C-alpha cells in the first residue's frame, strides 16, 4: 500500500496575503465591504430592518463596527446564548484578519 502524495503550494507574488499591507483606499473598500456584510446578515435576522444602522470607527489598526437598532431587535441580533452575534463576530474577524486589519462588532446595551 502506498502513501498519498503531499502537494505543497507556495503563494505567488501576485497573491494578496495578510503579511502585505493594503493601500489605504483598498483598506477602506474592505472596511465598507465588511459593513455591508454585517448589515446584510442582520437585515435577515431582525423583524424590523429599517431601524438597523452600522457606524464604522477606524483606528490605527482596528476597525470597530457599531450596530444601531431598536431595543426590540436586540434579542434577535444576539440570538440564543449569543450564538448569532458570536457567529457574525467570527466571520468578520476572520475576513478582516485575512485582509490585514482587526475588526470588532459592538452591539448596543440597553439598561432597564
Residue pairs with C-beta under 8 A, 6 or more apart in sequence:
11 17
16 22
18 97
18 98
18 99
18 100
20 100
21 100
22 30
22 99
22 100
22 101
27 99
27 100
27 101
30 96
30 99
30 101
31 56
31 58
31 63
31 101
31 103
32 56
34 63
34 65
34 92
34 95
34 96
34 103
35 54
35 56
35 65
37 91
37 92
37 95
38 54
38 65
38 67
38 88
38 92
38 105
39 52
39 54
41 88
41 91
42 49
42 52
42 54
42 67
42 69
42 77
42 88
43 49
43 52
45 76
45 77
45 79
45 84
46 52
46 69
46 73
46 76
46 77
47 72
47 73
47 76
48 70
48 72
48 73
51 68
51 69
51 70
51 73
52 67
52 68
52 69
52 73
53 67
53 68
53 69
54 65
54 66
54 67
54 68
55 65
55 66
55 68
56 63
56 64
56 65
56 66
57 63
57 64
57 65
57 66
61 101
61 102
62 101
62 102
62 103
62 104
63 96
63 101
63 102
63 103
63 104
64 103
64 104
64 106
65 92
65 103
65 104
65 105
65 106
66 106
66 108
67 77
67 105
67 106
67 107
67 108
68 108
69 77
69 107
69 108
71 110
74 107
74 108
74 110
76 84
77 84
77 85
77 107
78 84
78 85
78 107
79 85
79 86
85 105
85 107
88 105
89 104
89 105
92 103
92 105
93 102
93 103
93 104
95 103
96 102
96 103
